Amino acid sequence: MIDLPLVEMWEMFDFGHVASQKELKQTIQNFSKTADEPALRLATKIIRAVVR
């Protein structure tokens, strides 16, 4: 079972801090460097679902 932090629904749609493309890429790179395999698999599923 994956132990992930809970995310409130409003956080998914909070665009108060609009980041630049560079900042967004850096965030994803930092996440990918520190995430364990289950978190990476979940993130990949989410990204694939959004890209469709």
Helices and strands as residue ranges (DSSP letters): H 9-12, H 21-34, H 37-51
